[in-house]
């Protein structure tokens, strides 16, 4: 079933997940799709650092609360490759396009060091 409005959120981390939940609660008639590169449901990254690695919580203890029962389409292991802003549409890594009425970019980035002045050398990409 195609809803009248589709929101595609690229990024299933804290920002993307919070956005998805807020939209789904405020406007249940809106189709919300979240694309996440990781092959698992969104989780609390802070709890991983403070709890899971130390053994204070198990895998279920890092799950983000309030994610179920809202009709959000969580697409794990789904990588967005590019954005066609005029569409708007998101191109997936497999070459398919996912049309949307609204696209929210809530992606993280690989860590990298500070960029030196442009006259010295290129900024590292983290890849």
Residue, then its C-alpha position, 0 to 999 in steps of 0.5 A: x500500500x502506498x501512503x500519500x507521503x513517504x519519508x526516507x531517512x538515510x541513516x539508522x543511528x541515533x539521529x535517524x532513529x529519533x527522526x523516524x520515531x518522531x515522524x511516525x508518532x506525529x503523523x502515523x499516516x506517513x510512510x517512514x522508511x529508514x535505510x541503515x548500512x549495518x545488518x542489525x536493528x538500530x541500537x544505542x551506541x553509548x550503551x555498547x561502549x558503557x555496557x555491552x563491552x563491559x558485560x553489564x548488559x547483553x545484546x538486547x540491552x542496547x536496543x533503542x526503546x520505542x521502535x516497535x509498533x510504529x509502522x516504520x520500515x527498518x531496512x537494515x543492511x541497505x546502503x544508500x549510494x546517492x541522492x537525486x534531490x530534484x526527485x527526490x529519490x535515493x539510489x541504493x547500492x544495488x542500483x535500485x531507486x527509492x522515491x520519496x516526498x522527503x529525504x532526511x540525511x542522518x548519516x555518520x561519517x568515518x572518523x578522521x584527523x583534522x584537515x591541514x591548510x589547503x596549501x599543504x596537502x589533501x585532507x584524509x578521507x578516512x577510507 
